[in-house]
Amino acid sequence: AGKSSLFNQIVDEDVVLVSDVPGTTRDTVDLVFRFQNHAIRLVDTAGLRRRSHLRDHQIDFFSTTRTRRAIQDARVVVHLVDALQGITDLDKKISALIQEVRRPAVIGINKWDAVEDKTEKSTREFLDRLYFQFPHARNMPVVFLSARTGQRVNKLLEQCLMLDERMRRRIPTGELNDRIAVWFRKLPGRGQGLRILYASQVETEPPVFVFFVNKRARFRANQTQFFENQIREAYDLAGIPIRILVRERNEGDDS
């Protein structure tokens, strides 16, 4: 997808082997650079390898393990998708890893400069295909860029800084509960005896919220998703994995 080319474009040095073959980078490479008065550590992960390219399946196993570890250690992940190849099986594997370890991510559509006859319609169609393959991408920033020319690379970095700031955001408990009271009136299936007693944010990086309810069994998965979407929209948390934990508590219980 061109991640090594992007790495070289950002640091303005040919420090990573660039190749047209996916999965060329075998080891993670990292450098520190400055952007808009921020010191950023940039890590180029080992490429994931298709098994058909391998003589030894352990290479695939270890590259996946290193990539998983790099994603888990990252504050923000850039998932590069090749605009000419479209969504590949490797993209799906990377996306699954990002979701599994719950890291904030921005999707970069690379080689957009090489796409012919670009129109608003073709851009929309590409996004539709992306969202079909990765439904969670609707909650992520998407940047169309060119690692070769540097087009919109700065915008990509700005999105990364923005995600890092959003990760640290803490929502005041009183404000959160006021909003939840409003959202609850729009909650699907709320007429089934469910009551939300109160909620609070208990962690940042990424944000975790605990909802205390009268009956845990009445709080369904689609309702959890509803509140995740409401929080994400209200507090501009696009690209941030939000987690909601639901706990049962008796009304009037102060313990």
Number of C-alpha atoms within 10 A of each C-alpha: 27 22 24 24 23 23 22 19 18 18 14 10 10 12 15 19 11 17 13 8 11 16 20 16 21 18 15 15 15 14 12 11 13 11 13 10 7 9 10 15 12 17 17 21 23 22 23 24 22 13 13 7 11 11 9 9 13 11 15 19 14 16 21 20 14 18 22 19 14 17 24 17 12 16 18 22 21 20 18 23 22 18 20 15 9 13 16 13 9 17 19 13 13 19 18 13 18 21 14 12 14 17 22 28 29 24 21 25 24 28 22 20 17 12 11 9 7 11 9 9 9 13 12 11 12 16 17 14 13 19 14 12 15 16 12 14 19 15 18 18 18 20 18 20 23 23 25 17 13 14 16 16 21 14 13 20 17 14 21 22 18 15 24 19 12 21 23 13 15 16 17 10 13 12 10 17 18 12 13 20 13 10 14 17 10 11 15 12 14 14 9 9 10 16 17 21 16 17 21 19 18 14 15 15 19 18 20 16 20 16 21 20 21 17 16 16 11 15 22 13 8 12 16 17 14 17 18 17 15 16 20 17 12 10 12 12 24 22 28 24 23 23 18 18 13 19 16 15 18 12 12 7 6 6 5
